[in-house]
Amino acid sequence: MLNTLLYKLSSEFKDMKYSPGNAYEMTINIIENQFHSVSFTEVKAACCGAGNLNGESFCSPDANLCPNQHQYLFWDLFHPTEVASQLAAVTLFSGPTRFVAPVKFAQLAEA
């Protein structure tokens, strides 16, 4: 729906440049294929939280906290860790169209 709206707007406004990133696809790709190559050893449980997989409550002073957050994909039940966010930023800036299209963020920055 968003892609359709952006395409329609760019047809009306010829100078408009856009490129939505696909966070879901990036996350699934890490979970299913590439987490070993980026040093994640835990892609299911959150680093900070409580309950099943630390994913049933927000991070708080009383929450469970992992000792090595750089090895986790998820910080809490909603947010990625700093390492995961850095990986996402690099992917959006220069990654394949599978994750960011119609152009990379680098191309938007050059425009």
N, C-alpha and C positions, 0 to 999 in steps of 0.2 A: 504494500500500500504506500509506504513512504517513497520507495523507488519510483513508483508510478507518478506520484505527486511531484517529485523532484524533476523527473523527465519532462513532465508537462510544463512545469515552470521554466525549465531551461529552454523549451521550445518557444515560449512566449518572450523570455528575456535572454537574448542571444549572448550577452556578455556574462551570464551567470555560470559559474563553475562550481561543481559540487562533487563529492565522492563519499558516500556513506561506507563506513566500515562494518564488517560482519563479525561482531564480538562472539556470537554464538558459534559460528564456524571456526573461529580461531581457538576457542576454548575446547570444542570437541576434537579438533585436530591435535591439540596438546594432550588431551586425555587418551585418545586412541592411538596416537602414532609417535609423537616426538618428545614426550616429557623427559625421557632419559637424556636426550641430547642437550637439554637446557637445564639440567641438574635438579629437576623436580623429582623427589622420591615419594611424595604424597600428593595425589591428584583428586582424592575423594573427600578426605576429612579437611575441615577448616583448621587453621592454626589456632584461632582464638574463638571460644564459644563454649557451649554446653550441650548435653544430650547426645543423641546418635550422631556420630561423626563430627561432633562440635558444631552441628548445623541447625540446632533447634532454638538457639537464642543468640542475641547480640554479644559482642565482646564487651566485657565489663571488668571492673576490678576483681570480681569474684569468679570470673570465667577461667576455664582451663586455658593455658597458654603453652604452645609448643616451644621447645628450646632452640629451634633452628628454622625460623620462618622463611629463609631463603630457599628451603627445599619444598615449600608448600605452594600449591597453585592458588588456594583460597585463603584469604585472611580471616573472614568470618562468613556468615551464611549468605552474604550478598556481594562482598568485595574481593577482588583479587589481591594478592600480595604485591609488594613493591616490585619484585622480580617479574611477576606476571604482567604487571602494568608496563614495565619497561619493554618487555618482549612485545606487548601489544602495540606500543608506540612505534617501535622499530618496524613492525610488520605493516602498520598503517602507512608509515612514511615511505617504505620501499618494498613492500611485500607483493605477492602475486594478486591478480585480479580475483582470485577465489575469495580473498579476504577484504579487498578494497577495490571498488570499481565505480565509475568507469575509468578513473585515473588514480594513481597513487597520490598520497598527500604531498610527496616531494614535487610532483608536477604542479599541484595547486600552489605550492610555495614559490615556484619559479614563475608562475603566470603574473 
